[in-house]
Amino acid sequence: MDEYILIFRHEDGTKVASPDQLQAWMKQTMDWIGGIAAQNKFISGTGLPFDGAKVVGHNNIVTNGPFGDIKETIGGFIIVKADSVDEAVEFAKGSPVLQGDGNTVEVRKIAKRDGTH
């Protein structure tokens, strides 16, 4: 069994949910993750706030950001265990993030600690 990261991408970081929308989305997300955990396939995950971020570029140039005013932002991720990328994709299809128009969930296999795939 391999590990996969599911990266939550938001198309428009300027859209801000109301407190009620945020609470409903969080419940949906916890229920979705609970379903994966019930199969003993959830490893970990977290959200990524926009504030307090820095970007380190070539020649160690540091800039503030990324900011929500850019077209696409990463809102968080979870790591799951799956027998195949197709199983990980099926988990991704249930993500409440996909309710947002243009939002996506990127599914990537995580290299094993010994560097093999």
Legacy VTK file of the C-alpha trace (Angstrom):
# vtk DataFile Version 3.0
C-alpha trace
ASCII
DATASET POLYDATA
POINTS 117 float
0.000 0.000 0.000
1.315 3.441 -0.935
0.794 6.941 0.448
-0.778 9.728 -1.590
-1.143 13.431 -0.932
-4.403 15.125 -1.863
-3.717 18.837 -2.376
-6.698 21.186 -2.231
-6.437 23.962 -4.820
-8.809 26.913 -4.756
-9.226 28.728 -8.059
-10.043 32.118 -6.535
-8.366 32.926 -3.230
-10.257 36.226 -2.949
-13.586 34.496 -2.303
-14.301 34.456 1.429
-16.934 32.157 2.880
-19.415 33.390 5.478
-19.061 31.984 9.013
-22.105 29.746 8.379
-20.656 28.495 5.078
-17.309 27.869 6.760
-18.926 25.899 9.591
-20.947 23.769 7.137
-17.859 23.143 4.997
-15.787 22.140 8.027
-18.450 19.627 9.122
-18.572 18.172 5.598
-14.777 17.967 5.542
-14.593 16.266 8.949
-17.288 13.784 7.862
-15.412 13.089 4.607
-12.108 12.567 6.441
-13.932 10.431 9.025
-15.093 8.139 6.221
-11.515 7.683 5.041
-10.302 7.177 8.629
-13.005 4.529 9.185
-11.283 2.524 6.440
-7.959 2.989 8.283
-6.575 4.905 5.297
-6.208 8.448 6.692
-2.678 9.406 7.759
-2.696 13.162 8.391
-3.587 16.538 6.984
-4.033 20.226 7.662
-5.291 23.495 6.260
-2.943 26.231 5.074
-3.873 29.829 5.956
-2.793 32.660 3.671
-1.277 34.861 6.385
2.283 34.458 7.619
3.525 32.888 4.395
6.829 33.548 2.636
8.226 32.391 -0.684
11.957 31.685 -1.045
13.141 31.900 -4.630
16.289 31.579 -6.670
19.331 33.263 -5.078
17.509 33.147 -1.725
15.219 36.058 -2.590
12.403 36.072 -0.032
9.018 37.611 -0.764
5.782 37.820 1.196
2.987 35.551 0.058
1.467 33.703 -1.587
-1.635 35.833 -1.156
-5.302 35.144 -1.713
-5.435 37.715 -4.498
-3.529 35.447 -6.870
-5.620 33.286 -9.148
-4.938 29.948 -7.477
-4.129 29.112 -3.880
-3.464 25.897 -1.971
-5.883 25.588 0.932
-4.506 22.445 2.545
-3.860 18.767 2.083
-4.392 15.303 3.494
-2.269 12.189 3.203
-3.979 8.848 2.688
-2.996 5.213 2.248
-4.319 3.573 -0.901
-3.758 0.441 -2.956
-3.537 2.505 -6.163
-3.713 6.024 -7.525
-7.241 5.176 -8.667
-8.311 4.487 -5.084
-6.731 7.774 -3.965
-8.617 9.555 -6.785
-11.866 8.042 -5.500
-11.124 9.572 -2.080
-10.437 12.918 -3.780
-13.763 12.826 -5.618
-15.561 13.027 -2.253
-13.766 16.186 -1.107
-16.046 19.112 -0.177
-13.416 21.405 -1.759
-14.832 20.360 -5.126
-18.072 22.215 -4.347
-16.267 25.452 -5.232
-16.412 26.332 -8.912
-12.974 25.779 -10.442
-11.501 24.138 -7.322
-9.472 20.967 -7.760
-7.850 18.206 -5.737
-4.419 17.175 -6.998
-3.516 13.542 -6.221
0.191 12.662 -6.055
1.973 9.526 -4.921
4.489 10.149 -2.137
7.949 8.683 -2.653
8.889 6.076 -0.117
11.391 7.077 2.554
14.086 5.054 0.817
13.595 7.153 -2.337
11.825 4.470 -4.379
8.476 4.903 -6.011
LINES 1 118
117 0 1 2 3 4 5 6 7 8 9 10 11 12 13 14 15 16 17 18 19 20 21 22 23 24 25 26 27 28 29 30 31 32 33 34 35 36 37 38 39 40 41 42 43 44 45 46 47 48 49 50 51 52 53 54 55 56 57 58 59 60 61 62 63 64 65 66 67 68 69 70 71 72 73 74 75 76 77 78 79 80 81 82 83 84 85 86 87 88 89 90 91 92 93 94 95 96 97 98 99 100 101 102 103 104 105 106 107 108 109 110 111 112 113 114 115 116
